[in-house]
Amino acid sequence: MTDLHNSRQPDMTSPPHRFRTAIMASNRYPVYKVKSHMALPDPHMPPGRFHHAIFVETSDNGFGTLYHVTGDVTSANGMSYESRDSPDPAQLEGFYSKELLGYTGSDVHPQQWSSVLASLPTPPQQKASNPKNQGRVEPFKEKVGGYGYVFYTDGEERKPLWKCTEWVECPRFLHF
């Protein structure tokens, strides 16, 4: 496990309940990558994808702050950054997994986290209705002006779509 705030490693010999209390008492918060089932899977993405978010647990009852991008890559503005108070994601409908990434300190959370994450680029619009293909929604190569698009041709290699998974997997999170 990585300490996202300093180089001190946690004592992994303590039972989890004592360990969590020690974390909260020392103002070091666990940081998790959370995956949840999507209501509508994207047909242009491989099967088995999940919605990804970052969760910082800030209290002994499991509550904390959830950081993620929401929306879709078909909307004109693409996806939007969101942070919100949240119960333990394991208690929410659609929960799939929670992976401990490391720890952050109360001296940088939530102020620095909110500031940095809100300034990061979010996934832009990457799909639109293609009039040359019976209006089917599909990924495009380039957006021209407000509503013009250059679509991929049949057999042309496509750039992978950039969505919530890629936003969370970005190494910028390791700076905390």
N, C-alpha and C positions, 0 to 999 in steps of 0.2 A: 504494500500500500504506500502511496505517496502522500506526503504532507504538503498540501498546496500552499501553505503559508510559511512554514519554516522547516528546518531539516530534522527536527525531533520526531522520532518514530513512536507510535503508540505502543503501550504495553498490551500485547495480544494474549497474555496469560490470564488477564482478569476476565471474569464472567461478563457477558455482554451487558447485563443490567448495571453492574458497577462501572463498567467502562463508559457507558453512555452518560451516567451521572458525572463521571470525572470529566468527560469532554465538555458538557454543558457548564460545569463549575469553572473550568479553566477558560471558557469562552472560545473554545475551538469547536467549530461546527463540522459535522460530517457532510460531505458533498457526494451526491449520488447521480449516476446516469439512470434515468427511468425510461422504461419502454412500456407502451400501452397499445392495445389493439386499436386499429383505425375503424371508424364507422363505415367508410367507403374506400376500399383499396383502389389505388390508381392503376388502371389497365396498362399504363406505359412504364410501370415499375415492376421489378421482379416480385414474384409472390413471396409472402412471408415477411413483408416489411412491417415495421411498427412505428408509431409516433414516438419520437425521442424528446426528452426534456432533461434539464438539470434541476435537481432538488437539493436545497441546503436546509438541513434539519436544524432548527434553532431552539427547540424546547424539548424538555424531557417527555412531553406527551406525544412526540412525533411530528408536531406541526412545524412548518417552516415556509420557505419561499420557493415557488416553482418558476423556472425561467425557461421559455421556449418561444418558438415562432408558430403562429397559427394562420389559418386561412388556406389558400391554395395557389398553385402556380398558373391557374387559368385566369384569375381575376386581373384586371388592368394594373393594379398596384402590387400584385404578388402577395407574399406572406408578410405578416407583421410581427414585430417583437412584442412579447407580453411577459410581465412578471406579476405574480399574485401570491397572496397568502394561501396556504394549502395544508390540509391534513396530510398525514403520511400517505403517499401515493398508493401504497399497498392496500389501503382501505377504499380506494376509489374503483368504480366500475370500469372494466376494461383493462385493469392493471395486468401486466405481463411479468416484468422483472425490475429489480432495483440493484444496481452494481455500485459498491463503494469505490469512489475515485480517489479520495483523500480527505483533507481537512482544510478549513479556512478559518481565519480569526475574526473575532467581533470587531477588530479595528478596521477591517476592510469590508465587512458585510454588515448591512446591505448597501451602504453608500457607494463604495467603489465598484462593487458588482453591478449595481443598477446603472451607474454612469458608463462603465465600459461596455456592458452588453447592449445598452440602448444605442450606443454609437456604432455598433457593428452592422455591416450590411446584412440585409435579410434576403431570402430567395425572391428574385423578381418574377414577373410574369414570364413563363417559358412555353406556354401552350395557348392556342387560340383555335377558333373555328376556321377550317380551311374550305373556302368556297369551291375550290377546284376538286374537292373530294367529298361532295355532297354535304358540306358544312360540318364534317366530322372534326371534333376537337383533337388536335395532335400537337406534338412539340414543333416549334419553329426554330430556324437558324438565327434569325435576326428580326428585330422590330424596327420598322421604318416609319418615323413620324408617330402620331398618336395611335393610329389603328391599322397601319400597314404591316404586313408580315412577309418574310421570305421563308417558305417552308422547305423542308428536306424533300428531295426527290426519292422515288422508290430505289432501294438498294444503297442509298447514300449513308455513310457512317454518321451517327447522331451523337452529339455531346450528351453525357449523362445528365439527367435532371438534378438540380440542386434543391433540396427540400430540408425538412426538419432534421433528418438523420445527419446530413452533411453539415448543417449549421452546428449541431451539438458536437460532432466528431472533430470539429476544427480545433487545432492545437491552441487557440487563443485562451481556452479555458484553463490551461495549465499555468497561466501567469498568476493565478490567485494562490 
